[in-house]
Amino acid sequence: MKHSKHILVLGSGRSSGALIRYLAQASEDHGWTMTVADRDRSLAQQKVAEHPTVCCEALDALDAGARGQIIAQHKVVVSLLPAYLHDLVAEDCIEMGCHLFTASYASRSLREKADDIIKRDLTFLVELGLDPGLDHMSAMADIDRIRSLGGQISSFSSFAGGLVAPECCDNPWQYKFTWNPFNVVRAGQTGALYIKQDRQVVVPYHRLFASHMPIPVRDLGVLEGYPNRDSSMYKVIYGLEDTETVIRGTLRYKGFCDPWQALVDAGLTNDGVKILVAPQMTWREFAAMFPGLMAFQTEPEQEQSDIGRALHWLGLFSDTPILMEGSHTPAECLEQLLIRKWQLQPEDRDFVVMQHQIRYELPEGQRNSTSTLLEKGEPDQTAMSTLVGLPLAIAVKLFLLGELRISGLHLPVVPLIYRPILRELETMDIRFHHQDEAV
Amino acid sequence: MKHSKHILVLGSGRSSGALIRYLAQASEDHGWTMTVADRDRSLAQQKVAEHPTVCCEALDALDAGARGQIIAQHKVVVSLLPAYLHDLVAEDCIEMGCHLFTASYASRSLREKADDIIKRDLTFLVELGLDPGLDHMSAMADIDRIRSLGGQISSFSSFAGGLVAPECCDNPWQYKFTWNPFNVVRAGQTGALYIKQDRQVVVPYHRLFASHMPIPVRDLGVLEGYPNRDSSMYKVIYGLEDTETVIRGTLRYKGFCDPWQALVDAGLTNDGVKILVAPQMTWREFAAMFPGLMAFQTEPEQEQSDIGRALHWLGLFSDTPILMEGSHTPAECLEQLLIRKWQLQPEDRDFVVMQHQIRYELPEGQRNSTSTLLEKGEPDQTAMSTLVGLPLAIAVKLFLLGELRISGLHLPVVPLIYRPILRELETMDIRFHHQDEAV
């Protein structure tokens, strides 16, 4: 039965909707067989409701035997599992001779397997979602276009954010959760490193949100961007060794970073100590554990600062009970508060913003290239999950059609991979707006 | 051959000298057999040079077979291995029916084995060195004495530090390494939590060294104390549930915390991003990656601040080459710099300072109890290694003599354990100075 079926999708959680629908349709069109396996079989079943030909299986991905058995039956594995499970899946795929597609970062241990992957003539495409994924593809399309003109790139800056549509911004933070709250609360804790005019700049966590930069985006005005973990490695990944400024970062609407910095400053995102939450404890009592919050709590209402207003809006100084008990880190408590306050409402639509700014030189002078993606979600389908799932799904389809012939471990930074994917996304009206002008 | 020998010491590194000598002498006195096992057998041999009856073995502690075999032959195991190996050793000891003594913190997984340890009628004594170790013993001796007087304890504060002797302070930091530089550079990164007047106070890492408190110590003037990770758990461990203020912390001489805070602020202790250290890179070029250092670099020499002076003294703004290459975190680079600058010289002597301050109430009024340990090292033996090794060694001897009868997993917080150990330390002139006065 080895490789008798075509596609195995592991995981049918939050980001799987668009991907499963796309691949189910492609399977029907091309006569492929497809399996969706999830710990919760009924969740998988929900996602494939309109495609009765897709097979659903219950799978505990930590069960090595069951995992190996199902992988061995398929030609291509798409893993939407949590990142820490990918190494296990990757090992199985190498052993069973399966191709692997994921939207997760290439881990160090996966990179160490690159030789094995090539030797067995397998195709492992990773970082194939939105960010990482579409960011690489669209950035490399810009970079390769500029290179083909003979342009010398002096500055590359790329920012992306998962936001809500501007018309749905109805709180002082201009933010709601459209993605994993756990990660949002703990964003940036490793600090950041970027390259500015050929110098490495280190930004420790506790200065990260204070170091936000103004990022003007078409139709949206000026947003706030803070640097991501390690921009310097994109000199190598994108071939920008001679580029003086390389920075990648995260976008928020104006008004987010300063109050978030105040929470970081005061220690509310700390995940290293556990406080004891007494029954009936209120948020005001919680806030009192953080001396750095005091100044905002006591601001007179008429002279309230923007930061104070944002913190008060969260209810941090209210007599509302926390409704947690036992030992929790400050970050865990803050996450619970924010899940309630930043919840996406049924009428809200999420909004993905991505923008690359590239400054380069031609013999006739300096130019500036700007590529912008603005993608609004649907009531029943976030833009985030569409944009994570579709590039991955398209890649799998192209691969099975024989239109994506490349073996080994790859990020989508080569034209062979990114061109057909971006082209098909355009037919689905997912496209960057390009602007290129002399400066 | 099961349990045919008495004492097995695992590891003969930095903290083992005093312990091995003490136990070797006790073994000769009482006719016990003793084995010292280290990955590097010659290191073990060096340490037992004067005690030819002690047997030395080469052991890779990660080799489960060899580890189990040697443990099975002994009655009591003393583990000086790195903390991450203790869980393995503990499992072997439970399986083989050996008693275990360590100076390391009781890990969560060890605490989960408490029932097994009792069931097999074994004795596992942990946190039996200096800090943790002597701190518990001496604090509980004070607490139990006050309780026996009927005292109500309102405040418990305990600070300890591994310093250099005052006469050896010849740099603006008043500090040199007398212990693991890795840990000193990364101290406090989880943040801290303590109890002040019945309120939990959270101190995030980036405010930890700015929050230092003045700690007057007899003969030494006022030192600086910053809070340790989680003081709140000592309410339970020390039975201080009704005590309004509970804080444990680390001591430094005056002048250390402010410049260290400046390094933390600027990001030099960051361990989350890797900078690329070019060949020939100087410390000045390194410093330029941290915008927060700029203000100190450009201070005019006549108006140099204390912080600026301390940073300049490190050579952070000098043209000295870094002498590292490749990718390193800022903390790794800083550690290398400090290892050179804060090196203990042959004539330097280390100095351990520990002090408990307890405020309590008797019917006749408020009182204040202060216990202080000041212990200076010898040229060939640091006070640190003596004070880590001796309590552990004494406990093992008492146990083998049948004078320490207790089974299960314990910290030295009960009189049965701490009394005879403190008593024997006093005979070796290691004693706290006690002061108790009305306030």
Interface residues (C-beta under 8 A of the other chain):
Chain A: Q189 T190 G191 A192 L193 R199 Q200 V201 V202 V203 P204 Y205 H206 R207 R229 D230 S232 V264 D265 A266 G267 N270 G272 V273 K274 I275 L276 A288 M289 F290 P291 G292 P330
Chain B: Q189 T190 G191 A192 L193 R199 Q200 V201 V202 V203 P204 Y205 H206 R207 R229 D230 S232 V264 D265 A266 G267 N270 G272 V273 K274 I275 L276 A288 M289 F290 P291 G292 P330
